[in-house]
Amino acid sequence: MAFQDQTLTCRDCGKPFTWTASE
């Protein structure tokens, strides 16, 4: 599975955030 930057929705706060594979 390829890792890439993408916008996900935080299941805890319910707000969108940018997830990076480098973290």
Secondary structure, DSSP 4 states (H G I P E B T S, - for coil): -----EEEE-TTT--EEEE-TT-
